[in-house]
C-alpha cells in the first residue's frame, strides 16, 4: 500500500524498520546456506516478475492504494 505522509507515527516506523532489518539479515543468511549458486538468476527473474505484476494497483478508501500481489 501507499500510505499518505503523516499517517504512521515515528515509533511505528522505527519499530517496523528494526524488524525488517532483522528479517532481511536472516533471509540472506538462509539463502547463502541453502540455495545453490545456479538459483540466483532465477531469483532475479522472479523478483522482476513480481515487480512487474505489482504495477497493477487499485484504490482503497482513505487515500491509499493496494497492489494485486499485496506487496510494495
Biopython code that builds the backbone (N, CA, C, O; Angstrom):
import numpy as np
from Bio.PDB.StructureBuilder import StructureBuilder

atoms = [
    (1, "UNK", "N", (0.840, -1.181, 0.000)),
    (1, "UNK", "CA", (0.000, 0.000, 0.000)),
    (1, "UNK", "C", (0.880, 1.237, 0.000)),
    (1, "UNK", "O", (2.015, 1.222, 0.476)),
    (2, "UNK", "N", (0.338, 2.276, -0.532)),
    (2, "UNK", "CA", (0.989, 3.572, -0.449)),
    (2, "UNK", "C", (0.281, 4.332, 0.658)),
    (2, "UNK", "O", (-0.933, 4.529, 0.616)),
    (3, "UNK", "N", (1.049, 4.753, 1.642)),
    (3, "UNK", "CA", (0.467, 5.403, 2.808)),
    (3, "UNK", "C", (0.744, 6.902, 2.725)),
    (3, "UNK", "O", (1.873, 7.307, 2.448)),
    (4, "UNK", "N", (-0.268, 7.723, 2.960)),
    (4, "UNK", "CA", (-0.060, 9.171, 2.927)),
    (4, "UNK", "C", (0.930, 9.619, 4.009)),
    (4, "UNK", "O", (1.070, 8.965, 5.041)),
    (5, "UNK", "N", (1.605, 10.730, 3.762)),
    (5, "UNK", "CA", (2.544, 11.288, 4.735)),
    (5, "UNK", "C", (1.828, 11.579, 6.049)),
    (5, "UNK", "O", (0.702, 12.076, 6.066)),
    (6, "UNK", "N", (2.499, 11.261, 7.136)),
    (6, "UNK", "CA", (1.977, 11.573, 8.457)),
    (6, "UNK", "C", (0.981, 10.574, 9.007)),
    (6, "UNK", "O", (0.490, 10.768, 10.119)),
    (7, "UNK", "N", (0.659, 9.509, 8.279)),
    (7, "UNK", "CA", (-0.319, 8.539, 8.764)),
    (7, "UNK", "C", (0.265, 7.670, 9.875)),
    (7, "UNK", "O", (-0.431, 7.356, 10.840)),
    (8, "UNK", "N", (1.524, 7.281, 9.752)),
    (8, "UNK", "CA", (2.184, 6.467, 10.776)),
    (8, "UNK", "C", (3.055, 7.339, 11.666)),
    (8, "UNK", "O", (3.705, 8.273, 11.196)),
    (9, "UNK", "N", (3.063, 7.026, 12.954)),
    (9, "UNK", "CA", (3.918, 7.792, 13.861)),
    (9, "UNK", "C", (5.352, 7.253, 13.797)),
    (9, "UNK", "O", (5.571, 6.130, 13.342)),
    (10, "UNK", "N", (6.325, 8.048, 14.249)),
    (10, "UNK", "CA", (7.732, 7.636, 14.156)),
    (10, "UNK", "C", (8.041, 6.342, 14.907)),
    (10, "UNK", "O", (8.903, 5.577, 14.473)),
    (11, "UNK", "N", (7.366, 6.085, 16.010)),
    (11, "UNK", "CA", (7.626, 4.861, 16.771)),
    (11, "UNK", "C", (7.283, 3.634, 15.929)),
    (11, "UNK", "O", (8.033, 2.658, 15.923)),
    (12, "UNK", "N", (6.163, 3.675, 15.224)),
    (12, "UNK", "CA", (5.776, 2.556, 14.364)),
    (12, "UNK", "C", (6.786, 2.384, 13.228)),
    (12, "UNK", "O", (7.144, 1.257, 12.885)),
    (13, "UNK", "N", (7.237, 3.470, 12.653)),
    (13, "UNK", "CA", (8.210, 3.402, 11.551)),
    (13, "UNK", "C", (9.532, 2.807, 12.018)),
    (13, "UNK", "O", (10.099, 1.950, 11.341)),
    (14, "UNK", "N", (10.020, 3.248, 13.154)),
    (14, "UNK", "CA", (11.294, 2.743, 13.677)),
    (14, "UNK", "C", (11.158, 1.272, 14.062)),
    (14, "UNK", "O", (12.049, 0.471, 13.777)),
    (15, "UNK", "N", (10.060, 0.919, 14.699)),
    (15, "UNK", "CA", (9.851, -0.471, 15.101)),
    (15, "UNK", "C", (9.800, -1.419, 13.916)),
    (15, "UNK", "O", (10.421, -2.481, 13.941)),
    (16, "UNK", "N", (9.071, -1.044, 12.890)),
    (16, "UNK", "CA", (8.995, -1.913, 11.721)),
    (16, "UNK", "C", (10.311, -1.945, 10.948)),
    (16, "UNK", "O", (10.641, -2.957, 10.330)),
    (17, "UNK", "N", (11.061, -0.849, 10.979)),
    (17, "UNK", "CA", (12.370, -0.833, 10.315)),
    (17, "UNK", "C", (13.326, -1.809, 10.999)),
    (17, "UNK", "O", (14.065, -2.528, 10.327)),
    (18, "UNK", "N", (13.314, -1.836, 12.330)),
    (18, "UNK", "CA", (14.181, -2.752, 13.073)),
    (18, "UNK", "C", (13.811, -4.206, 12.765)),
    (18, "UNK", "O", (14.687, -5.039, 12.533)),
    (19, "UNK", "N", (12.527, -4.499, 12.766)),
    (19, "UNK", "CA", (12.079, -5.858, 12.451)),
    (19, "UNK", "C", (12.465, -6.222, 11.021)),
    (19, "UNK", "O", (12.887, -7.350, 10.765)),
    (20, "UNK", "N", (12.328, -5.288, 10.095)),
    (20, "UNK", "CA", (12.661, -5.551, 8.692)),
    (20, "UNK", "C", (14.142, -5.841, 8.501)),
    (20, "UNK", "O", (14.506, -6.753, 7.758)),
    (21, "UNK", "N", (14.992, -5.079, 9.162)),
    (21, "UNK", "CA", (16.437, -5.302, 9.041)),
    (21, "UNK", "C", (16.794, -6.695, 9.553)),
    (21, "UNK", "O", (17.598, -7.399, 8.943)),
    (22, "UNK", "N", (16.198, -7.086, 10.669)),
    (22, "UNK", "CA", (16.450, -8.429, 11.199)),
    (22, "UNK", "C", (15.964, -9.515, 10.256)),
    (22, "UNK", "O", (16.657, -10.511, 10.047)),
    (23, "UNK", "N", (14.790, -9.337, 9.689)),
    (23, "UNK", "CA", (14.231, -10.341, 8.781)),
    (23, "UNK", "C", (15.057, -10.462, 7.503)),
    (23, "UNK", "O", (15.280, -11.571, 7.019)),
    (24, "UNK", "N", (15.509, -9.347, 6.955)),
    (24, "UNK", "CA", (16.331, -9.387, 5.735)),
    (24, "UNK", "C", (17.673, -10.052, 6.029)),
    (24, "UNK", "O", (18.155, -10.845, 5.220)),
    (25, "UNK", "N", (18.275, -9.744, 7.162)),
    (25, "UNK", "CA", (19.538, -10.383, 7.540)),
    (25, "UNK", "C", (19.385, -11.894, 7.678)),
    (25, "UNK", "O", (20.228, -12.654, 7.200)),
    (26, "UNK", "N", (18.320, -12.323, 8.327)),
    (26, "UNK", "CA", (18.051, -13.756, 8.484)),
    (26, "UNK", "C", (17.844, -14.417, 7.124)),
    (26, "UNK", "O", (18.388, -15.490, 6.863)),
    (27, "UNK", "N", (17.056, -13.778, 6.260)),
    (27, "UNK", "CA", (16.789, -14.337, 4.938)),
    (27, "UNK", "C", (18.073, -14.458, 4.118)),
    (27, "UNK", "O", (18.276, -15.465, 3.440)),
    (28, "UNK", "N", (18.932, -13.458, 4.171)),
    (28, "UNK", "CA", (20.187, -13.517, 3.415)),
    (28, "UNK", "C", (21.078, -14.653, 3.896)),
    (28, "UNK", "O", (21.700, -15.340, 3.085)),
    (29, "UNK", "N", (21.144, -14.857, 5.209)),
    (29, "UNK", "CA", (21.942, -15.968, 5.738)),
    (29, "UNK", "C", (21.388, -17.312, 5.257)),
    (29, "UNK", "O", (22.148, -18.198, 4.865)),
    (30, "UNK", "N", (20.069, -17.457, 5.288)),
    (30, "UNK", "CA", (19.451, -18.715, 4.850)),
    (30, "UNK", "C", (19.686, -18.960, 3.360)),
    (30, "UNK", "O", (19.951, -20.091, 2.951)),
    (31, "UNK", "N", (19.591, -17.916, 2.558)),
    (31, "UNK", "CA", (19.812, -18.069, 1.115)),
    (31, "UNK", "C", (21.239, -18.524, 0.847)),
    (31, "UNK", "O", (21.463, -19.407, 0.020)),
    (32, "UNK", "N", (22.200, -17.931, 1.536)),
    (32, "UNK", "CA", (23.601, -18.324, 1.335)),
    (32, "UNK", "C", (23.833, -19.780, 1.718)),
    (32, "UNK", "O", (24.604, -20.483, 1.065)),
    (33, "UNK", "N", (23.160, -20.234, 2.786)),
    (33, "UNK", "CA", (23.379, -21.593, 3.273)),
    (33, "UNK", "C", (22.660, -22.650, 2.442)),
    (33, "UNK", "O", (23.196, -23.741, 2.249)),
    (34, "UNK", "N", (21.466, -22.355, 1.949)),
    (34, "UNK", "CA", (20.618, -23.407, 1.408)),
    (34, "UNK", "C", (20.445, -23.419, -0.112)),
    (34, "UNK", "O", (20.110, -24.459, -0.679)),
    (35, "UNK", "N", (20.660, -22.307, -0.770)),
    (35, "UNK", "CA", (20.413, -22.280, -2.214)),
    (35, "UNK", "C", (21.712, -22.385, -2.998)),
    (35, "UNK", "O", (22.714, -21.766, -2.640)),
    (36, "UNK", "N", (21.688, -23.175, -4.071)),
    (36, "UNK", "CA", (22.882, -23.249, -4.915)),
    (36, "UNK", "C", (23.058, -21.957, -5.718)),
    (36, "UNK", "O", (22.115, -21.188, -5.902)),
    (37, "UNK", "N", (24.260, -21.746, -6.178)),
    (37, "UNK", "CA", (24.570, -20.521, -6.920)),
    (37, "UNK", "C", (23.765, -20.405, -8.213)),
    (37, "UNK", "O", (23.510, -19.301, -8.693)),
    (38, "UNK", "N", (23.370, -21.535, -8.769)),
    (38, "UNK", "CA", (22.576, -21.520, -10.006)),
    (38, "UNK", "C", (21.185, -20.924, -9.794)),
    (38, "UNK", "O", (20.550, -20.495, -10.758)),
    (39, "UNK", "N", (20.708, -20.889, -8.572)),
    (39, "UNK", "CA", (19.361, -20.383, -8.286)),
    (39, "UNK", "C", (19.310, -18.854, -8.262)),
    (39, "UNK", "O", (18.222, -18.280, -8.304)),
    (40, "UNK", "N", (20.442, -18.199, -8.198)),
    (40, "UNK", "CA", (20.474, -16.737, -8.102)),
    (40, "UNK", "C", (19.840, -16.059, -9.322)),
    (40, "UNK", "O", (19.035, -15.147, -9.135)),
    (41, "UNK", "N", (20.160, -16.456, -10.559)),
    (41, "UNK", "CA", (19.492, -15.820, -11.710)),
    (41, "UNK", "C", (17.975, -16.038, -11.701)),
    (41, "UNK", "O", (17.219, -15.140, -12.068)),
    (42, "UNK", "N", (17.534, -17.215, -11.287)),
    (42, "UNK", "CA", (16.103, -17.485, -11.207)),
    (42, "UNK", "C", (15.433, -16.562, -10.191)),
    (42, "UNK", "O", (14.320, -16.088, -10.420)),
    (43, "UNK", "N", (16.102, -16.310, -9.082)),
    (43, "UNK", "CA", (15.556, -15.385, -8.080)),
    (43, "UNK", "C", (15.429, -13.978, -8.660)),
    (43, "UNK", "O", (14.465, -13.271, -8.365)),
    (44, "UNK", "N", (16.386, -13.571, -9.475)),
    (44, "UNK", "CA", (16.316, -12.265, -10.115)),
    (44, "UNK", "C", (15.156, -12.151, -11.085)),
    (44, "UNK", "O", (14.478, -11.125, -11.135)),
    (45, "UNK", "N", (14.928, -13.209, -11.858)),
    (45, "UNK", "CA", (13.804, -13.218, -12.800)),
    (45, "UNK", "C", (12.479, -13.179, -12.038)),
    (45, "UNK", "O", (11.560, -12.459, -12.427)),
    (46, "UNK", "N", (12.381, -13.940, -10.967)),
    (46, "UNK", "CA", (11.154, -13.940, -10.166)),
    (46, "UNK", "C", (10.911, -12.569, -9.537)),
    (46, "UNK", "O", (9.777, -12.091, -9.512)),
    (47, "UNK", "N", (11.961, -11.937, -9.032)),
    (47, "UNK", "CA", (11.812, -10.607, -8.445)),
    (47, "UNK", "C", (11.326, -9.603, -9.488)),
    (47, "UNK", "O", (10.478, -8.762, -9.189)),
    (48, "UNK", "N", (11.853, -9.684, -10.702)),
    (48, "UNK", "CA", (11.406, -8.784, -11.768)),
    (48, "UNK", "C", (9.951, -9.047, -12.135)),
    (48, "UNK", "O", (9.206, -8.111, -12.426)),
    (49, "UNK", "N", (9.546, -10.303, -12.124)),
    (49, "UNK", "CA", (8.154, -10.646, -12.437)),
    (49, "UNK", "C", (7.201, -10.113, -11.376)),
    (49, "UNK", "O", (6.140, -9.581, -11.703)),
    (50, "UNK", "N", (7.569, -10.252, -10.121)),
    (50, "UNK", "CA", (6.740, -9.729, -9.028)),
    (50, "UNK", "C", (6.643, -8.213, -9.131)),
    (50, "UNK", "O", (5.565, -7.644, -8.965)),
    (51, "UNK", "N", (7.762, -7.563, -9.405)),
    (51, "UNK", "CA", (7.761, -6.103, -9.542)),
    (51, "UNK", "C", (6.824, -5.678, -10.667)),
    (51, "UNK", "O", (6.056, -4.730, -10.504)),
    (52, "UNK", "N", (6.877, -6.367, -11.803)),
    (52, "UNK", "CA", (6.013, -6.014, -12.930)),
    (52, "UNK", "C", (4.539, -6.243, -12.588)),
    (52, "UNK", "O", (3.687, -5.435, -12.959)),
    (53, "UNK", "N", (4.236, -7.323, -11.892)),
    (53, "UNK", "CA", (2.844, -7.612, -11.523)),
    (53, "UNK", "C", (2.300, -6.580, -10.540)),
    (53, "UNK", "O", (1.096, -6.323, -10.516)),
    (54, "UNK", "N", (3.168, -5.994, -9.736)),
    (54, "UNK", "CA", (2.727, -5.011, -8.757)),
    (54, "UNK", "C", (2.387, -3.664, -9.389)),
    (54, "UNK", "O", (1.904, -2.769, -8.695)),
    (55, "UNK", "N", (2.622, -3.503, -10.662)),
    (55, "UNK", "CA", (2.242, -2.259, -11.328)),
    (55, "UNK", "C", (0.721, -2.118, -11.413)),
    (55, "UNK", "O", (0.204, -1.016, -11.595)),
    (56, "UNK", "N", (0.013, -3.232, -11.282)),
    (56, "UNK", "CA", (-1.441, -3.182, -11.270)),
    (56, "UNK", "C", (-1.904, -2.856, -9.849)),
    (56, "UNK", "O", (-1.715, -3.657, -8.933)),
    (57, "UNK", "N", (-2.507, -1.690, -9.668)),
    (57, "UNK", "CA", (-2.971, -1.333, -8.337)),
    (57, "UNK", "C", (-4.414, -0.866, -8.377)),
    (57, "UNK", "O", (-4.958, -0.586, -9.445)),
    (58, "UNK", "N", (-5.023, -0.784, -7.213)),
    (58, "UNK", "CA", (-6.420, -0.391, -7.100)),
    (58, "UNK", "C", (-6.578, 0.518, -5.885)),
    (58, "UNK", "O", (-5.843, 0.377, -4.908)),
    (59, "UNK", "N", (-7.523, 1.444, -5.937)),
    (59, "UNK", "CA", (-7.701, 2.377, -4.824)),
    (59, "UNK", "C", (-8.369, 1.707, -3.619)),
    (59, "UNK", "O", (-9.223, 0.833, -3.769)),
    (60, "UNK", "N", (-7.965, 2.131, -2.442)),
    (60, "UNK", "CA", (-8.564, 1.703, -1.180)),
    (60, "UNK", "C", (-9.076, 2.963, -0.491)),
    (60, "UNK", "O", (-8.370, 3.971, -0.460)),
    (61, "UNK", "N", (-10.279, 2.930, 0.058)),
    (61, "UNK", "CA", (-10.814, 4.125, 0.718)),
    (61, "UNK", "C", (-9.864, 4.659, 1.787)),
    (61, "UNK", "O", (-9.241, 3.889, 2.519)),
    (62, "UNK", "N", (-9.763, 5.954, 1.866)),
    (62, "UNK", "CA", (-8.886, 6.588, 2.849)),
    (62, "UNK", "C", (-7.630, 7.165, 2.245)),
    (62, "UNK", "O", (-6.744, 7.616, 2.971)),
    (63, "UNK", "N", (-7.539, 7.160, 0.936)),
    (63, "UNK", "CA", (-6.390, 7.794, 0.287)),
    (63, "UNK", "C", (-5.210, 6.880, 0.038)),
    (63, "UNK", "O", (-4.119, 7.367, -0.258)),
    (64, "UNK", "N", (-5.387, 5.573, 0.148)),
    (64, "UNK", "CA", (-4.280, 4.647, -0.105)),
    (64, "UNK", "C", (-4.583, 3.811, -1.344)),
    (64, "UNK", "O", (-5.669, 3.909, -1.915)),
    (65, "UNK", "N", (-3.645, 3.010, -1.748)),
    (65, "UNK", "CA", (-3.873, 2.104, -2.873)),
    (65, "UNK", "C", (-3.233, 0.762, -2.548)),
    (65, "UNK", "O", (-2.262, 0.695, -1.794)),
    (66, "UNK", "N", (-3.776, -0.298, -3.114)),
    (66, "UNK", "CA", (-3.242, -1.636, -2.909)),
    (66, "UNK", "C", (-2.751, -2.207, -4.217)),
    (66, "UNK", "O", (-3.125, -1.747, -5.296)),
    (67, "UNK", "N", (-1.907, -3.217, -4.108)),
    (67, "UNK", "CA", (-1.366, -3.883, -5.287)),
    (67, "UNK", "C", (-1.948, -5.279, -5.387)),
    (67, "UNK", "O", (-2.360, -5.863, -4.384)),
    (68, "UNK", "N", (-1.981, -5.806, -6.590)),
    (68, "UNK", "CA", (-2.565, -7.117, -6.832)),
    (68, "UNK", "C", (-1.914, -8.186, -5.963)),
    (68, "UNK", "O", (-2.618, -9.034, -5.416)),
    (69, "UNK", "N", (-0.617, -8.171, -5.823)),
    (69, "UNK", "CA", (0.092, -9.195, -5.047)),
    (69, "UNK", "C", (0.173, -8.862, -3.567)),
    (69, "UNK", "O", (0.632, -9.691, -2.782)),
    (70, "UNK", "N", (-0.259, -7.673, -3.165)),
    (70, "UNK", "CA", (-0.267, -7.325, -1.759)),
    (70, "UNK", "C", (1.031, -6.771, -1.228)),
    (70, "UNK", "O", (1.082, -6.395, -0.057)),
    (71, "UNK", "N", (2.071, -6.699, -2.012)),
    (71, "UNK", "CA", (3.352, -6.160, -1.549)),
    (71, "UNK", "C", (3.626, -4.808, -2.160)),
    (71, "UNK", "O", (2.928, -4.367, -3.073)),
    (72, "UNK", "N", (4.643, -4.161, -1.648)),
    (72, "UNK", "CA", (5.030, -2.864, -2.211)),
    (72, "UNK", "C", (6.524, -2.734, -2.225)),
    (72, "UNK", "O", (7.051, -1.712, -2.663)),
]
sb = StructureBuilder()
sb.init_structure("model")
sb.init_model(0)
sb.init_chain("A")
sb.init_seg("    ")
for serial, (resi, resn, name, xyz) in enumerate(atoms, 1):
    if name == "N":
        sb.init_residue(resn, " ", resi, " ")
    sb.init_atom(name, np.array(xyz, "f"), 0.0, 1.0, " ", f" {name:<3s}", serial, name[0])
structure = sb.get_structure()
